[in-house]
């Protein structure tokens, strides 16, 4: 029988080189993780927002009786998330709503045109009830968490059916934060949903009031009312935005407005509302529901402000 040679002593030099290569690889991985910003997304159940905000501000959930400034509210949500997650970047806002045969309404089209906003539509049945929205939310939440596209998910809704969406996202390591709108009495979010999420936040009447306006009795859609006047041009609105920025610089001081620059292109919700109200007063025309004009107003404001610094 042939003798099998006994194994020799380990090659310490090779072993040390292997350990060094492993350490270098770990250092590169850790460095990449450290420099990769965390990312968050905002998932909005529009049906919940309309119902809860409408009841809180106007006393009714009937969308036909009030107007929701969706663009302003979305900006406020983005601004609040930026304050809560200062070291995180926004992936996008997902706006889930219902529509007959999943065909966008004019309002949903305007929302879809907003930057960083994705409109996802479920069906609307004969009783004006949303169908399929919860499954859309679950699919998006689970997919983004599974692919590590988000580290934090802000969920604005209240249906118990969303519990499975929360569990799916958390199973892939994402943290889920539930935001809601103050209920007139009791709760407007299911207890199992409140129990499952990582954190909770509620917006009160003062927060919601600027974004909900009761429509007058006999309201007619814009463009059909007697005495209808066309909206101002984008250049007119842009000029007004620059004019307001100049007035604010004089009245509020350079330092106070300089604090806004790091947030470009977003304005804090309260500042954005002040800008809108003041512009509407100058123009004598409502800019609600005119997403392109709202953006022109902000563009003019930012252009003048950046030119001063």
N, C-alpha and C positions, 0 to 999 in steps of 0.2 A: 504494500500500500504506500502511495506517495505521501510524503509529509506535507501538510499545508503550512506555509510559513506564517508565523505569528504576526499579527498587525504591528507595525512599527509605531513609534511615538507620534502623536498628532503634529502636523505641520503648523506650528504656532504662527508663523508669518502669514500663511494662507488664511488661518482662522481669524487673525486680527484684521486682515484685509477685507474679509467677508463682513465682519462686524462693522467695519468702517463704512463699507458700501451701504449696508442696511441703515446705519445712522444717517448717512447723507440723504437717502431716500425718504426717511421719516422726516428729516428737517425740511425737505422740499415740500412734502405733503402738508406739514404743519404750517409752513410759510404761506402756501397757497390758500389753505383754509382761513388763515388769519387775515389775508388781504381780500378774501371774497366777501362782499357785503351781504348781509342778510336781506331777504326780500319778503315783502308782505303783499297780500292782495285783499281786496274788499269785496265781499259777496252780499249783494243787496236783494232781498225779497221785496220787490216793489209793491206787491199787493199788501204786505204787512205795513210798509211805510205809509202808503196812502191811507189805509184804514186807521192806523194808530195815530198818525199826525192829524188826519182830518177830524177824528173824534176828539182829540185833545184840544185842538185850536178852534174848531167850528162846531163841535158837538155832533157831527155826522160822519159816517164812512162813505157816503154817496159821492163818488168822484165828480158827478155832474154838478154838484153844488159848490165846489171850491176848485181853486187852481193851485197846483203844487209847483213851486219853482225848483224843478228837478236839478237843473244845472247848478244853482246856488247851493242846494243841499248836498250834492255830490262834492262840490268844492269844499264845503264845510267838513264832510266826512274825511276827505283827503287831508285837509289841514289838521284835523284832530289826530288822525293816524300818524302824521309826520311828527306831532308833538310826543305821542306815546312811544313811537319807535324811531327815535332820532338817528340811529345808526343804520337804519334799514331803508332800502329803496322800494318804491311802489312798482309792482308789476303792472297791475291795471285794476280798474273797478269793473266788476261783473254786475250787470243790472238785469234781474230776472223779472219778467212780466208775462202776462197772458195776452193773446190776440186771436181773433177768429181766423182759423185756418193758418195761424202763425204768420199773418201778413202785418207788417209794421203799420201802426197808426202814424199820423203826422207827428204827434208828440214823441213817439218812440223813435221815429227817424231823426228828430232833432237831438235826442239823447244819444243815439248811435253815432252822431257826427262829432260828439265831444271828444277831445283828446284823452287818451288813456281809459276810455270807457268801451266795454263790450256789452251789447244788448243781446240777451238770450231769451227766446220766446217759447213759452208753452202754449197750450191751447186755451181758449176761452169757450166754455160751454153755453148752452141756452140760458142758464141762470147766472151768467157772468161770473162763474167760478173758474179759477185757474186750475188747469190740469197738466201735470208733467213738469211743473216748475221744480218741485223737490228733487226729482230724479236728475234734472239738469244740474242743480247745485251739488248734489252728491257726486255726480260724474266729474265735474270740474275740480271740486275739492280733492277728491281721491287721486285724480290724475296728476294734478300739480304737486301734491304732497309726495306721491310715489316717485316722481321724477326729480324730487328735491328742487323744484322750481320756486317754492316758497318755504319760509321757515315759520311764518305767522299768518294766520287767516283771520280776518275780521268778518264775522257773520252777523248780518243785520236781519233778523227774522224772529219768529216766535213759534213756528209749528213743531209739534212733537215729532213729525216725520223727519225732521232735520237731524235727529239724534244719530241716525245711522251714518249721515254724512260726516258728523263730528267724529264719530268713532273711527271711520275709515281714514280720515286725515291724521288723527292722532296715532293710528297704528303705524303710520309711516314717519312719525317723528315730528310732525308739525304741531304747533300750539294753536288752539282755536279760541278766539276771544268773541264773546257774544255781546253785541250792542243792541239796545232796545230803546223804545220811546215810552215815556211815562204813561201809565194807564190812568184813566179818569178814576177808576175804582178797581180794586183787586189787581190781577195781573193780566197782561196780554201776551205772555210768553209761557210755554209749557214748563212745568216743574222738571220733568226728566231732561229737558234741554238745558235748563239752568244748572242742574246737577252735573252734567257731563262736561261742560266747557272748562277752559283753564282760567278765564277771568270774565267779569261782567261789567257793563257800563250802561247807564240809562241817561237819555237826553230829556230834559224837562221842557216845560212850556216856553220859557224864555228862549231856549235854543231853537225850538221849532217855529215859533210865531212868525219870524221874518220870511219864512218860506211857504206859508200857507195863506191864501187870500180867498175869502168868501166871494163867490160870483154874485152879481146883482140879480134880483128877480127878473125873469125875462131875458136872461143873458143870451146873446147871439155870438157865434164864433167870429173871431176877427176876420174882417174882409167882407162880411155880410151885413154888418150893422149900418144903420143910416148915419151919414156924416163921417164915414170911415176915411181916415187920412193915412197915406202910405207911410211906412217907417222911414226914418232918416237913412242916409247912405252910410256905408262903412267909413268913408273918409270924414264925414261929419262927426260920427261917433268917436273915431280915433282922435280927432282934434279936441273933442270935449274931454276925453280921457287925459290927454296931455295938459289941457287947461286946468283940470282938477288937481293933477299932480303938482303943477306950479303953485296953485293956491294953497295946497296943503303944505308945501315946502315953506312958504312964508308963515302960515299960521301955526304949524306944528314943529317946525325946526328941522334942520338937516339930519340931526342925529336920530330922531325918532323914525324918519323914513328910511335912513340908511340900514336900520335893523331889518327891513323887509327884503333887502337885496339877496341874501343867501337863499331865500325861499323861491326865487324866480324859477319857473313861470307861475307859481301859485301864490295867491294872496291869502292871508288868514281870513277865515270866514267872516268875522265881524268887519274887517276892513273892506272886503269884497262887497258886502251888503251896503256899507256906507258909500262906496264908489258908485254902486248901481243906483241907489236912491238919489244921490246928488246929480248924477248924469240924467236921470229921468226928469228931475226938476228943471234942469237947464234945457233939455230937448223938448220938454212937454209931450213926451211920448213914452209909453211903457216898452221896456226892452225884455220883459219876461216872455219866454217862449221864442226869443230870437237869439239862438246860440251864436250865430256868426257875428251879430252886433255886440253881444257880450264880450266875445273874444277881441273884437276891434277896440272896444273900450279899454280892456286890460292892456292891449298892445300899445295904445297911445299913452296910457299911464306909465307903463314900464319904460317905453322909449324915452320919455322926458326924464324920468327918474334916473335912468342909467347914464343919460347924457350929462348929468350934474355931478357924477362921481367918477 
